[in-house]
Amino acid sequence: MKHIVVQGGTDGMGRGIALTCLRRGDTVVIVGRDPKKGESFLAAADGIGAGARAHFIPADLSLISENERVIRQITEEFPAVDALVLCARHFLARRRETVEGHESTLALFYLSRFLLSYGLRDLLEKAPRPVIMNVAGPGSPTGEIHWQDLQMKRDYDGLAAQMQGGKANDLLGVAFADRYGANDRTRYVLFNPGGVSTSFSGEYDAATRRHVEMLKRMAKSVEEGIAPIVRCLDDPPAEPVSAFVEWQRMSLADTSFDVHDARRLDEKTRELLSR
Ligand SMILES: NC(=O)c1ccc[n+]([C@@H]2O[C@H](COP(=O)([O-])OP(=O)(O)OC[C@H]3O[C@@H](n4cnc5c(N)ncnc54)[C@H](OP(=O)(O)O)[C@@H]3O)[C@@H](O)[C@H]2O)c1
């Protein structure tokens, strides 16, 4: 029996992956914000006879303190983690800062994944074939790191903030493998599922909302979207870091995966978190 942690497991692909793992006999803990969705997940788990193996930790993962609490709780309650699945996101048309003073999109879409990846590393290393599955946007031709203004205090744009998060997650995978890949068992997988009809958690302006509704009509189902992710969870690549777009493995030769950029962002992130 595996132990699976799903960040953003209350909805969309995270919920789909969590229920799939429960059906296969794994123990699953989901972390999400909405208690009602958490209860609905636990009820669905009961419905398939997996109630005893299903756990919900409510948390606002845009807060550093909440990520630290979640890491402590999982470390106290679980002997090992076989897979950490990273799915939380929330689109913000307007810039917002958390009570801890971080720009919210960067905090949820990148800093939370950074903290959970490194914070659960010891538990991952206790599993026989551990994997971190970071579901975001590798392979996207758009998006950039705003090196001089990571928190986008000037010229915030919701889409640009989301795209920056995607690029930052690509570099997170590269930096994690750069730091630990030679000696650790944990494999870091960057995964772009393509268009999938999910909740598209967010607070949108009217034009972006219309665009999202159109995308959802054309997108594939959650079941189709998660199929290649589940395959990869079962059989992670041998290399310390890898990237996929749907069923297709990507080359890491693209500048999105530059190891110097990865080290630079890693340093900037640690500095930001230490403030
Ligand atoms: N859907 C697509 O077409 C698509 C395409 C490419 C990449 N992706 C990537 O795939 C991943 C999963 O996307 P999805 O579409 O399945 O997600 P989704 O349906 O939008 O669900 C997002 C999840 O994030 C959680 N969340 C939002 N704010 C949170 C907060 N402050 N604290 C804790 N949890 C929070 C939500 O929890 P609550 O509902 O409980 O608030 C929910 O469980 C994302 O990283 C996304 O960027 C998706």
The ligand as an SDF file (V2000), in Angstrom:
LIG
                    3D

 48 52  0  0  0  0  0  0  0  0999 V2000
   -7.0500   22.2710  -16.2780 N   0  0  0  0  0  0  0  0  0  0  0  0
   -6.2130   22.5020  -17.2610 C   0  0  0  0  0  0  0  0  0  0  0  0
   -6.6150   22.6430  -18.4270 O   0  0  0  0  0  0  0  0  0  0  0  0
   -4.7410   22.6110  -16.9940 C   0  0  0  0  0  0  0  0  0  0  0  0
   -3.8790   22.7500  -18.0930 C   0  0  0  0  0  0  0  0  0  0  0  0
   -2.5070   22.8200  -17.8590 C   0  0  0  0  0  0  0  0  0  0  0  0
   -2.0270   22.7520  -16.5670 C   0  0  0  0  0  0  0  0  0  0  0  0
   -2.8960   22.6060  -15.5230 N   0  0  0  0  0  0  0  0  0  0  0  0
   -2.3470   22.5270  -14.1620 C   0  0  0  0  0  0  0  0  0  0  0  0
   -2.8190   21.3750  -13.5190 O   0  0  0  0  0  0  0  0  0  0  0  0
   -2.9170   21.6100  -12.1050 C   0  0  0  0  0  0  0  0  0  0  0  0
   -4.2880   21.1580  -11.6220 C   0  0  0  0  0  0  0  0  0  0  0  0
   -5.2360   21.9540  -12.2860 O   0  0  0  0  0  0  0  0  0  0  0  0
   -6.8070   21.7210  -12.2050 P   0  0  0  0  0  0  0  0  0  0  0  0
   -7.3650   22.4360  -13.3710 O   0  0  0  0  0  0  0  0  0  0  0  0
   -7.0830   20.2740  -12.0100 O   0  0  0  0  0  0  0  0  0  0  0  0
   -7.1490   22.5030  -10.8470 O   0  0  0  0  0  0  0  0  0  0  0  0
   -8.5120   23.1800  -10.3570 P   0  0  0  0  0  0  0  0  0  0  0  0
   -9.6980   22.3630  -10.7560 O   0  0  0  0  0  0  0  0  0  0  0  0
   -8.4790   24.6240  -10.7360 O   0  0  0  0  0  0  0  0  0  0  0  0
   -8.3290   23.0250   -8.7750 O   0  0  0  0  0  0  0  0  0  0  0  0
   -7.3670   23.7640   -8.0920 C   0  0  0  0  0  0  0  0  0  0  0  0
   -7.1190   23.1770   -6.7290 C   0  0  0  0  0  0  0  0  0  0  0  0
   -6.2780   24.1140   -6.0230 O   0  0  0  0  0  0  0  0  0  0  0  0
   -6.8210   24.2960   -4.7270 C   0  0  0  0  0  0  0  0  0  0  0  0
   -6.5180   25.6140   -4.1810 N   0  0  0  0  0  0  0  0  0  0  0  0
   -6.7740   26.8380   -4.7230 C   0  0  0  0  0  0  0  0  0  0  0  0
   -6.3740   27.8030   -3.8920 N   0  0  0  0  0  0  0  0  0  0  0  0
   -5.8450   27.1900   -2.7940 C   0  0  0  0  0  0  0  0  0  0  0  0
   -5.2690   27.6360   -1.5880 C   0  0  0  0  0  0  0  0  0  0  0  0
   -5.0940   28.9490   -1.3280 N   0  0  0  0  0  0  0  0  0  0  0  0
   -4.8570   26.7240   -0.6960 N   0  0  0  0  0  0  0  0  0  0  0  0
   -5.0010   25.3980   -0.9270 C   0  0  0  0  0  0  0  0  0  0  0  0
   -5.5300   24.9000   -2.0550 N   0  0  0  0  0  0  0  0  0  0  0  0
   -5.9570   25.7900   -2.9760 C   0  0  0  0  0  0  0  0  0  0  0  0
   -8.3180   24.1510   -4.9250 C   0  0  0  0  0  0  0  0  0  0  0  0
   -8.8560   23.8930   -3.6590 O   0  0  0  0  0  0  0  0  0  0  0  0
  -10.3130   24.4400   -3.1840 P   0  0  0  0  0  0  0  0  0  0  0  0
  -11.2130   24.1980   -4.3500 O   0  0  0  0  0  0  0  0  0  0  0  0
  -10.5660   23.6000   -1.9770 O   0  0  0  0  0  0  0  0  0  0  0  0
  -10.1460   25.9010   -2.9070 O   0  0  0  0  0  0  0  0  0  0  0  0
   -8.3730   22.9640   -5.8760 C   0  0  0  0  0  0  0  0  0  0  0  0
   -8.2650   21.7610   -5.1660 O   0  0  0  0  0  0  0  0  0  0  0  0
   -2.6680   23.0960  -11.9020 C   0  0  0  0  0  0  0  0  0  0  0  0
   -1.3660   23.2890  -11.4440 O   0  0  0  0  0  0  0  0  0  0  0  0
   -2.8070   23.6820  -13.2870 C   0  0  0  0  0  0  0  0  0  0  0  0
   -1.9720   24.8150  -13.4640 O   0  0  0  0  0  0  0  0  0  0  0  0
   -4.2290   22.5330  -15.7080 C   0  0  0  0  0  0  0  0  0  0  0  0
  1  2  1  0
  2  3  2  0
  2  4  1  0
  4  5  1  0
  4 48  2  0
  5  6  2  0
  6  7  1  0
  7  8  2  0
  8  9  1  0
  8 48  1  0
  9 10  1  0
  9 46  1  0
 10 11  1  0
 11 12  1  0
 11 44  1  0
 12 13  1  0
 13 14  1  0
 14 15  2  0
 14 16  1  0
 14 17  1  0
 17 18  1  0
 18 19  2  0
 18 20  1  0
 18 21  1  0
 21 22  1  0
 22 23  1  0
 23 24  1  0
 23 42  1  0
 24 25  1  0
 25 26  1  0
 25 36  1  0
 26 27  1  0
 26 35  1  0
 27 28  2  0
 28 29  1  0
 29 30  1  0
 29 35  2  0
 30 31  1  0
 30 32  2  0
 32 33  1  0
 33 34  2  0
 34 35  1  0
 36 37  1  0
 36 42  1  0
 37 38  1  0
 38 39  2  0
 38 40  1  0
 38 41  1  0
 42 43  1  0
 44 45  1  0
 44 46  1  0
 46 47  1  0
M  CHG  2   8   1  16  -1
M  END
$$$$
